[in-house]
């Protein structure tokens, strides 16, 4: 029996930005306080956006004016949206899930200190001035940008023109979870900048740009380039040494709609170990995934408690492209190695292998972490990979004892995952105090799989402790339910015991019980279905033979 606690809640390019009649790229201004690296991006005839780096704890605000002195505010005239997103998770099944993914993406962006604001309701070809603020938890300004002097100016474009060659760029980003990062895209022939949020409309490790959104250097309409063009993607951060990657793309006068080019932002290697659940004594299989730019080989170490595992083996997902091997280097350590065949590379975001782990019998239940360490990798040119990261996995090894895992959603809802033996019966109890606990019954469940999740638990209490215990009902008891209009019974009893199920239609006066069926439990529970319609009333009882 386990206790679980839940508590509440190929170079970096420096662009010389120039002042034009329609835009002053404010990244050249001196930054004050916690607001740095400010840039005006995503200019349209009806608005623009501002991005900057700041402190994650600060609450941002944007003020827009008609004059450089900031005396004539446009509050209530123009719209200001903080952390604007387009679609967030593209795989969201409905509007509710999309809203949840947007909230999660905004939270991630803020935690990185990456801020964005969208200004809408502007007039075409018109000048606007703005000021940024960061307010601390006490409601006081901890940073104002700019603190003094004339406010930065941005002029909206005159109009949108028809873009004959509509091309798109998708960048793969390094890191375990780059979602929420803000990436800037620039071009050498226009000071116009684009900004996008990683995970908005694409996978969580990608960022999407529509190049037709760039504005021409004259500021009148969209940028319509011809020939080879060089674009630089830069991850927004407070550091002056920011991750950047240059990419070349060709433009012609041919009509083209929505061609997407995919590039990597830097060279990187991310190893992800999956998770699985298994009974002690069985073989567990862990998926190994790779998110890499272009890798020729890689290796890493995995440590396991020696008393829990007897052997390991690995299976390559693409044996014609690369080899996969596992070597025991110590009683508790194995080395996993991948090597691409000549002319092949390991790249993209995909599953590359299955690691098979043979567990020992008669061990206690436990969550076993699988953490890659000493990660090494080389690019196709033989140079070491520049950005390495690893995401651990987990094995839930289930012996005789149940395991409980507590989860909490971004909205604060509690849920529990129970790991236990199939065909056993479990009860879950809770308490708010472990010094003198009074355990209250929460729920019981018949296990038909290795795990079962329970959601919608009480989210109001600050601290809750849970425990799970296996039980065998003596005397037996029944739980009645309706499946549509058909009656069902769930019987809890003792394995290998014979019972007689009886029924009656009236509990007043002299009660007559009639035999319904005889059964012998092969497990600690049994579900009885097809007991007839819901009417008239029927009462059931169970007797041990």
Secondary structure, 3 states (H helix, E strand, C coil): CCEEEEECCCCCCCCCCCCCCCECCHHHCCCCCCCEEEEEEEEECCEEEEEEECCCCCEEEEEEECCCCCCCECECCEEEEECCCCCCCCCCCCHHHHHHHHHHHHHHHHHCCEEEEEEECCCCCCEEEEEEEEECCCCCEEEEECCCCCCEEEECCCCCCCCCEEEEEEEECCCCCCCCCEEEEEECCEEEEEEEECCCCCCCCEEEEEHHHCECCCCCCECCCCEEEEEEEEECCCCCCCCEEEEEEEECCCCEEEEEEEEECCCEEEEEECEEEEECCCEEEEEEEEEEEEEEEEEEEEECCCCCEEEEEEEECCCCCEEEEEEEEECCEEEEEEEECCCCCEEEEEEEEEEEEEECCCCCCEEEEECCEEEEEEECCCCECCEEEEECEEEEEECCCCEEEEEECCCCCEEEEEECCCCCEEEEEEECCCCCCCCEEEEEEECCCCEEEEEEECCCCCEEEEEEEEECCCCCEEEEEEECCEEEEEEECCCCCEEEEEEECCCCCCCCCEEEEEEECCCCEEEECCCCECCCCCEEEEEEC
